[in-house]
Amino acid sequence: MPSSLQNGISAAKAGQMQQALDHLKDAIIDEPQNADVWVWIAAIIDDLDKQEIFLEKALVIDPNNIPAQRGLAYLQNRKKNDSNFQGDHLSEHTKPISPFPAEQKPQPELNEARWVKLEDNDLNLIDQTPGKITENKDIGNKGGKDFQKLSAFEISLLGMVLIIFIFIGLLAASSIFGFELPLDFFNLNRPRLAALPPYAGVFLYENGTYFNIQQHIGLPDEETGIPASSVSDPVIVFWQIEADPEAFQLIYETGEYIPIEHFSGRAGADLFEPENDLQSGLYCLKQLPTSTTEDEPFYWCFTANPPLPIE
């Protein structure tokens, strides 16, 4: 059966410091003349004065105990200039702290002068240790180092995971707060709205400006409410008006049907854009009737006057 000291070391190696301390308190009772017990307790508590007491007890038992010697030297140096040891722990300066070998090493022969008397106050010192128990960075596989040096591949993988989480967070924020992300690298041709329309309606959107398009029942017979576009790829925006993308067709003045693309813009706006550059002339976005009772479809028309290509 493993001894209390062995159980304490195993718990410390697993990072279970409070459980390790409980086992080491039992080890003090079982093996008060074992220097390793006192060194291990000093390694996992976080009180400098008590660490010094326990290391001195270890050196009384075994004056040649190297971890105890290193620990006391560290504590004495720290007392002289504490500012140089911010964030340090005793365990970092007593490495290796009495690693428990596969087989029990023989304890040094003790004469009566080296015997340590176990006092009730020793256990009280451990019970009254303030603050958190030190997470020993020099114990076992998990405690050998807080952070292993990462390879270039691991660093790049962590970076990719971080970027993905940031991207997901931005998508969630854009959905909640109603702003559009500049994701042009996903779709270079997707139209972007710099701002939302001033009121509900259908608009020709060009260079950050909205031009109202009047709705007509049937083809219009006048130019009222028909804005002109100076670009070859104008964008039609439906804002706060129900728009079924499957019910729309873009018709040229010659009767030719022009392929269009539908996009979902910011805050639920519906955007329509021709797939190819337009020629000069009249264009109408036609909405097919939604019921048999409607004799004429709705039309939203505009003219295109794109610049002539440079030869």
N, C-alpha and C positions, 0 to 999 in steps of 0.2 A: 504494500500500500504506500502511495507517495506520502512523504512527510509534509507537514504544514509549510515548510520552507519551499519544497518543490511545488506544492499547490500555489503558493504565493507567486513564485517565479512564473509559472505557467499562466496564471491570471494576468500578471503584468505584461507578459509577452503578447497576450491577446488584447491588451489595451483596457482590461477591466480593473482599473486602479483601486476602486473602493473594495472590490472583492479580494484583490491582492493584499491590501492593507489588513483586512480581516484575517486572512491566513497567516500573515507575518506576525500579527499580534499573538496568535496561537503559537507560532514558532518561537517567540520570545520565551514563552512559558516552557515549551518543550526543549529548546536548545539555547539557553541563555549564554552559553559559552561558545557559541558559533559566531565568529566575526561576520560571516556572510549575512546573517539575519539582520544585524544592525546596519550594515552597508546598504542592503536593499531597502530597508525602511527609510533611511536617509535619502535614498535616490528618488522615492516616489512621493514624499511629502513636500510641501512648499513653504517651509518656515525655516529661515536661515539659522536661527539660534538653536532650534531643536535638531536640525541637521548636524550642527557642530557637536552637540551632546552625543548623538548616536554614533558619529564617526569616531569620536574620542573613545567611546566604549569599545568599538571594533578594534582600535589600535592598542588598547589595554590587553585585549585578548590575543591579538596577532599584530605585533609592531611592524611586521613586514608586509602587511596587507596593502598592496599597491593602490587599489581603488580608494581605500580610506585615506591613504596619504595624499593622493591627487585631490580628493574632495576637500580635505582640510586646507590644502594649499590654495585651492580656488576660493574657499570661503574667507580665508585671511586676506587674500589679495582683493577680494570684493569689498571687504570692510574698509580698506584703504582708499579705494576709488570706486564707489558704487556706480558712478555714471557710465563706466565702461562696460557694465554688465547688464544693461537694460534688456529685458527679455530673455536673459540666460537662465539656465537651470543647472543645478548641481549635476544632474545626470549627463550633461553635455561635457563635463570636465572630468568624469571618473570612468571614462570608457576604456575597456569594457567593464561594466560594473559587475564583478563577480559572476560571470556566466556559469550557469550550473552545468557541469560536465555530464557526459553519459553515465559515468560511474562516480559514486561519491568519493571525493578526494579526502584523504586523511586529514583530520584536523591537527593543527600544531599541538605538540605536547605542552601542557600548561602546568606551571608550578603554582603554588598557592598564591604567590604575589600577583599573578596575572588574572586571577579569577575575578569575574565581574559579578557583583551581587545584584540580583534582580530585585528592584524596588517597585512598590505600588505606583510610585510617581512616574515610572517609565511608561506604563500603559496609559496613565492619565495624560501624559504629554502627547501621545498619539491621538487619544480621543479628543483633545482640546485643540488639535491643529486647525488654525483658521484658514479660510479661503479654500480654493480648490486643490485637489491632489494633482501633482505634476504629472502630465502625460509624458512618460519617459521616452525620449527620442532614441535612446541607445539600447533598448531592450528588445530582443527577439526580432523576428522577421517584420512584424508590423511596426515595431518601435525603433528599428535600426536607423531609419531616417523618416522625417515627416513627409518629405517629398523627394521621390527618386528623380534623378535627372531624366528628363523626357527626350526622346529622340525627335528628329526633325519631322518624321511622319506623325508621331503622336501629337506634336504641337500643331501641325497643320490640321489634323483631325479634330482637335479641340477647337481650333479656330473656325472650322466649318460648322461644327455643332453650334458654336456661339452665334455665327452669322444666321443660321437657320432660325434659332430662337428669337433673334432680333427681328428678322423678317416676319415671323409669325406675329410677334407683338405689334409691329407696324400695321400689318393687315387688320388685326383686331381693332387697333386704334382708329384706322381710317374708316372702318365700318361703324364704329360707335360715334365718332365725332364728325363724320361726313366730309372728310377731305380725301383727295385723290393722290395716290402715290405715283411718282414719276417712274413707272416701270416700263420705260421705252425699250429696254433691252429684251423684254418678253414679246412685245409687238411694236415694231418700229413705226407702223403705219396707223396706230390707234390714235384717234383725235383726242385732244385734251381740252378741258374747260378751265380757263383761268379763274372764272367766277360763275356763280349760278345766275340764271336769267332773273330779270327784275320782277317778273310776275308770271303767272301760269299762262301757257300758250305754246305756239309753235314758232320757231325762230330760225333765221339764217344766221349762223355763227361764223364770224370771219375776223381774224386778227384781234381777238379779245372783245369784239363788239357784237351785240345782238340786234338783228333787224326783224321786226315782227312780220310774219307771213299770214295773210288773211285766209281763212277757210272758205272754200267755195263748194257749193253743191252742184256738181257737174263742172264741165270745163268753163273757166272764166271768160267773160266777153269784154272785160276791161282790164286795165293795168293797175287798178287800185289794189293795194296790199300785195304787190308782186315786187319784192326787192331784187336788186341786181348784185351779182357776185363778181368780183374781179379776180378770182382764183379758179384754177381748173379742178379743184377737189373740194367744193364747199361742203359744209356740215349742216344738217338739219337737226334741230334739237326740239324734242317734245318734253316740256317741263310741266309736271303735275297734270298731265293728260294721259289717259290710258292709250297705250299704243301696242298693238300686237304686231311684232315684226313680220309674222307670216302673212299679214293682210295688206302689206304695202308693196307698191311697184313704182319705179321711177320711169317716166315716159318722156321721150324727147318730142319736140314739135313735129317731127316727121312720122310719129307713131311708133318709133323704135323703142323697145324696152331696154333700159340700161341696168346692168347688174349693180346692186347696192349691198353694203354691209351694215350690220346692226351692232352697236356697242352699248354697253351699260355704262353710263357716265356717273359722276359723283352725285350722291344723294338721290339715286334712283332715276336720273335723267336718261331718256332714250335718245341715242345718237344714230343718225343715218348718214352714210357717206358713199359716194359712187366708188366702185372698185377701180375704175380707170379714169384718167383725166377727161374732162368734158370739153366739147366743142362749144363755140358760141351759139346761143339760141335760147329758146324757152324750154324749161323743164318743169314737170309737175309730179309731185309725189302723190300717188293715188292710193286711197284707202278703200279696199273692197267693201261692199255692203256686208253688214253683220247679220242681216235678216232679210227675208224675202219681201218685206214691206217697204224697203227703201228702194226707190226707183233709180236714184243716181248715187254714185259713190262720192266721197269727199275728195277734194283736190287742194293741195298747197303748192303754189307755183312760184318760181323764181327764174330770173334770166342769168345766164352765164356769159361773161365777157372776159375770158382769160387773156392774158398777154400773148401776143404772137410769138412763136418760137424764134429764137435767134439762129439765123442761118450761118 
